[in-house]
Structures are given as C-alpha cells and as structure tokens.
Amino acid sequence: MNDDGNRAAEIGREIMTTAQAAEYLKVSKQSLYDACARQEVPHNRIGQRLIFSRPALLEWARGRYVA
C-alpha cells in the first residue's frame, strides 16, 4: 500500500461513528447524543452525522481534553 493508502487506513481507524464511540466509552448512544448536545464530548458534524476522533475521546476520558 502506498503512503496515501496507509494514511487513509490510519485515519479510518481514528474516526468513529456514534455507535462505535458509545461502545468505546461504555455509554448508551442516547447518553452520547445528550453529551454532544451539551458540548461535553469532542465531536464533529458532517451534515446531520456525528463523527468522533478516537485520540480526542481518549484524551477527553483521561481529563486532558476540553470539548
């Protein structure tokens, strides 16, 4: 795989859906949606869809990231 392909694969592992992020954080999807609405959890929007960065969530969970 070339460098661009390796980077794309790496980014794909770092970005999570709401379901994946909820499972990673051991919370319900609704709890995660609610926390996002309160701007408590680091996330981004693509249209109506929420996406989450695995490294940002890990830092947030460790208390070192401010959403």
Secondary structure, DSSP 8 states (H G I E B T S, - for coil): --HHHHHHHHHHHHEE-HHHHHHHHTS-HHHHHHHHHTT-S--EEETTEEEEEHHHHHHHHTT----
